Amino acid sequence: MANNYHTRRRILTKSTSNPLPQSVVLKNNKTEQSNTAGLLCKSLFVVLSILVLVASVVITIIPLEYETYSCTSQAIPYDSVDNKVRISLKSKIGEGLFSGPESFVMMKDEYIITNSDGRLLSYNTTEKSLKTLLKASTCSEPPCNWPLGIRKINEFMVVVVDMELGMYLYNLESHAQTFLITRDTFIDGLPVFFLNDVVYAESSQVIYATQSSTRWDIRKNSNGFLQCDISGRIVYYDLNSHTIGALQTGPLALPNGIEISSDERFLIVSNSLKFQLLRIDLDDGSQNRLFAKVPGLPDNIRKTQVNTFLVALVVPTGQSFLSVDKLINSRLLRLTFAKVSKLTFLPRSWFDIPCDGFAAFAEFSHSGKLLRVFEADKDGKVSCISSVLQTSNGYVIGSFSHKVGYISLVKV
């Protein structure tokens, strides 16, 4: 009996110490994984519900001083462009001397530059020296001025448009500043501010400028994006008759860059919030018509030596759920974004245009055909492009970002 007892005990002990069959272990593992996945889904659902609830509260409680409008952009996806050309940084012009060289013109051996800190600058490429031609304005509520566009009138004169100050001529020899349009100027009953870019028609001696908004000034210019502001227009100053006026183009959605055709018969304008270029015929009632759709948020436009148009792209289109074009197309997203941006405890950098690390510009034919897109490496050396100028040495690039302290010379 004792031997049988010990035998049965050994058999029982052996059987209870054996691991579970592999099929049972796998089944248990799958059950645990399923439970974990279910828990993650529930957690994600709770987080999304909280975010929706917070957004609903924000939309309901926080007031806005303006109404947001429906807005349908005509962007083409950036990734759908087949003909892309890689560009690389050749040199940094005036490294460390600027803080957002927005726009510039080449005058003999120097660049005349509009800087985003409010100054008008001159950089001598031979001496590699910088001069401040005009200091930034002072006021009780900065920013007090921001020169955005500049063009050459003749060998010693440039015209500048400033977001706050208006339009003025600057004489490079006498250093005289002559205002043509100021903040106190009214055209067709509307004030003139937020002038963005400028072009000079040499044959008629007329200066044309984009007024991005007749509603928002320098301190609230981001509201134009969030509202889908279509109050923009083209204003002009005739140097012969000293008269001012506005072209009857119809509504423009934050017009930005402007260029004139080589025969000076029409203007090309960046209709930014629609992600398109418009053609405005100067001898046919000034009505606008679509010139081209753009694979990014368009900024300044400049002619090349072969009469094509180079258009700076601030950010690409269609690359994420919250890309700028999709944000503009969704009134609900813009409304939420606008109200959240009023929460003062949030960092202001959260609401900047996310252009860091992106650098591209597009080339269009004289008839509006997209020829190619030039893009730089995503290493941040070239980013937030606002203006492109073709030279014999390559392409010279400006930036509106305060983080960029140089003008970029790039090569293909």
Stockholm file with secondary structure:
# STOCKHOLM 1.0

chainA/1-412         MANNYHTRRRILTKSTSNPLPQSVVLKNNKTEQSNTAGLLCKSLFVVLSILVLVASVVITIIPLEYETYSCTSQAIPYDSVDNKVRISLKSKIGEGLFSGPESFVMMKDEYIITNSDGRLLSYNTTEKSLKTLLKASTCSEPPCNWPLGIRKINEFMVVVVDMELGMYLYNLESHAQTFLITRDTFIDGLPVFFLNDVVYAESSQVIYATQSSTRWDIRKNSNGFLQCDISGRIVYYDLNSHTIGALQTGPLALPNGIEISSDERFLIVSNSLKFQLLRIDLDDGSQNRLFAKVPGLPDNIRKTQVNTFLVALVVPTGQSFLSVDKLINSRLLRLTFAKVSKLTFLPRSWFDIPCDGFAAFAEFSHSGKLLRVFEADKDGKVSCISSVLQTSNGYVIGSFSHKVGYISLVKV
#=GR chainA/1-412 SS CHHHHHHHHHHHHHHHHSCCCHHHHHHHHHHHHHHHHHHHHHHHHHHHHHHHHHHHHHHHHSCCSSCCCCCCCCCCCGGGCCCEEEEEEEEEETTTTCSCEEEEEEETTEEEEEETTSCEEEEETTTTEEEEEECCCCCSSSCCCCEEEEEEEETTEEEEEETTTEEEEEETTTCCEEEEECTTCEETTEECCCEEEEEEETTTTEEEEEECCSSCCGGGTTHHHHHTCCBBEEEEEETTTTEEEECCCCCBSSEEEEEECTTSSEEEEEEGGGTEEEEEETTTTTCEEEEEECSEEEEEEEECTTSCEEEEEEEESSSSTTCHHHHHHCHHHHHHHHHHTTCTTSCGGGGSCCCTTCCEEEEECTTSCEEEEEEECTTSSSCSEEEEEEETTEEEEEECCTTCCSEEEEEC
#=GC SS_cons         CHHHHHHHHHHHHHHHHSCCCHHHHHHHHHHHHHHHHHHHHHHHHHHHHHHHHHHHHHHHHSCCSSCCCCCCCCCCCGGGCCCEEEEEEEEEETTTTCSCEEEEEEETTEEEEEETTSCEEEEETTTTEEEEEECCCCCSSSCCCCEEEEEEEETTEEEEEETTTEEEEEETTTCCEEEEECTTCEETTEECCCEEEEEEETTTTEEEEEECCSSCCGGGTTHHHHHTCCBBEEEEEETTTTEEEECCCCCBSSEEEEEECTTSSEEEEEEGGGTEEEEEETTTTTCEEEEEECSEEEEEEEECTTSCEEEEEEEESSSSTTCHHHHHHCHHHHHHHHHHTTCTTSCGGGGSCCCTTCCEEEEECTTSCEEEEEEECTTSSSCSEEEEEEETTEEEEEECCTTCCSEEEEEC
//
